Amino acid sequence: MIRRRPARTSGSTSSASSTGRARAPSSARPSAVCCAARRSRPRPRSSPGASPKGRRPVDGPLQIDIVTVFPDMLSGFLESSMLKRATKLGAARFNLVNLRDFAEGARRTTDDRPYGGGPGMVMLADPIVKAVESLAGTETKRVMMTPSGKRFDQCDAHRLSQERHLVFVCGHYECIDDRVRQLLQPEELSIGDYVLTNGVLPAAVVIDAVVRLRPGVLGGEGATVDESFETGLLDFPQFTRPVEYRGLRIPEVLQSGNHAAIAAWRKAEAERITLERRPDLAARMGLPRPEPETRRDKRKRRPRRQGNTTEDLAGQTGRPSAEPGEGGAQESN
């Protein structure tokens, strides 16, 4: 269930100011270990909910507070799909904080014109600082979504999923008064090199990526193991029923029941796709640069087209086609 903080009465703003000393700036803390490197290290089997060595075990729900001028933009998002499941399971709790509840004046203004001139409006520091300080906790992690922040990736998602309390600061208009950054010392994150209307949408992306990693949210301990970026590679192609669709047939190896052959095919496809689409990831993983692909190579890996027939051509080979998942495959998403 999503809680909304009620409007605060004046005069109750300073008691939480001591939280500014709770955390050092993000730049002073050690950076997250690369997910691919972490996965390459052998580690003992653990029970669901156990955390990697060197980190405290995850216990209790992850409290997530979102400070924004537009809380209604997130209401439906937080009450659907995996986030709704996380709330029911007690893996996460969400609290929408309306920034206008902390603004002064009859109009509850949260922005003003920038000093030095220029287009757009700048969000006032006072309402944001008061709102965030009201959410004080002994283990509060503050996150501010900004285009100048560090590029968010899967390693960050794993790291943040181990926190107990996250406070997201969502800007709007031109930007946020820089004194907010200086006073609150949040971790600054960006989801890409482009500009959006406000910080609510980037915060939603980060929240979804983080919460789905909480124990039990996806239903199984290994549910995320083969997903894109978890191994440092993009995901391999996936198929389900029917075996043949509009003349395109799924690769025979996936119907073979040969677990080793299926694993080899998936690894090769993941490497090929990563090399083609994300050469930066491929270079980080040390993958060799591929030889120029010939037309024959492209035809071999392309799903076979079987003319205009609508029959299940697997039946013509004298053996039944495999059901989805019968080849030792584990669904990754």
Buried (B, 14 or more C-beta within 10 A) or exposed (E): EBEEBEEEEEEEBEEBEEBBEBBEEBEEEEEBBBBBEBBEEEEEEEEEEBBEEEEEEBEEBBBBBBBBBBBEBBEEBBEEEBBBBBBEBEBBBBBBBBBBBBBEEEEBEBBEEBEEEEEEBBBBBBBBBBBBBBBBBEEBBBBBBBBEBBEBBBBBBBBBBBBBBBBBBBBBBBBBBEEBBEBBBBBBBBBEEEEEEBBBBBBBBBBBBBBBBBBBBBEEBEBBEBBBBBBBBBBBBBBEEBBBEEBEBBBBBBBBEBEEBBEEBBEEBBBBBBBEEBEEBBEBBEBEEEEEEEEEEEEEEEBBEBEEEEEEBBEEEEEEBBEBEEBBBEEBE
